């Protein structure tokens, strides 16, 4: 066997061993077995709430351990094939192919293993708010909503719009997208921040170049296992006419619901359902998700102040730029990952940006680097 293949075989084993130790695979296997045994007891379903908690606890363990075990088996097979190569050189072609496959699977697993936060495996709420700039900014917000919907579709997630306020001429003023699927929040947390678009505006008869902004916020869906205590005295409940799609019922009755958490000023609303009761439930879920995210940020000490990473919806604090004219470029300010295929990005191809953010986040954690506020940037930096 040639020296390069030998090096790759050894490196694969080393990477797998490092992951096994850093992720405490042995401990997680013990946890999985304990929960699996618990599910097999005769009285498991007697307490529905506890049963669901057990199932929810088992789900992320299986999500982590199953791909690891598949790579572990592949590594053993590669080791056996490497031994055969010592006697049969022609097998080196097969060994190289198996190594390529294992390297790709391990790289994907390494990224997934970075999603180890307490809510990373959860569904997500993604809210888009148009910045200043009128119709141009609202159209940009609509483009972002489509981008995230397409990303979800490409990656097998289900989506539903739980709140949307349309602009009269074009686009949306704001919208909240519910993304359902494993690790939706863990992946999309990278998208929280201000997104900047530069293009020749289709709404400008003079065909001038415009700069538009929209803010994206991402929150985990809070399930029944996490208790968010909200005192009734700290809540203000408002109802309003929904407007928009849904027929006359929405326009003539106050089916929209808004909750305001008075101590923080955080608000959440829902207008998408015809029923006030359903909108009430959705608005409360959104409020709890926002409050949970705030508390998590306080505990982590990764930011200097609340929503510091997101910044203001204005010039200079964006996390990602999308330039359509005079050249094409999508560039993330934090990771410096970029591509000229900006239209492909706007069609949902943002996985590379997500992965670059996860790598940067892991590097900061490993080096214990404190969060630094995003620097202001100018066009010359693009």
Secondary structure, 3 states (H helix, E strand, C coil): CCHHHHHHHHHHHHHHHHHHHHCCHHHHHHHHHHHHHHHCCCCHHHCHHHHHHHHHHHHHHHHHHHHHHHHHHHHHHHHHHHHHHCCCHHHHHHHHHHHHHHHHHHHHHHHHHCCCCCCCCCCEEEEEEECCCCHHHHHHHHHHHHHHHHHHHHCCCEEEEEEEEECCCCCEEEEEEEEECCCHHHHHHHHCEEEEEEEECCCCCCCCEEEEEEEEEEEECCCCCCCCCCCHHHEEEEEECCCCCCCHHHHHCCCEEEEEECCCCEEEEECCCCCHHHHHHHHHHHHHHHHHHHHHHHHHCCCCCCCCCCCCCCCCCEEEEEECCCCCEEEECCCCCEECCHHHHHCCCCHHHHHHHHHHHHHHHHHCCCCCCCCCCCHHHC
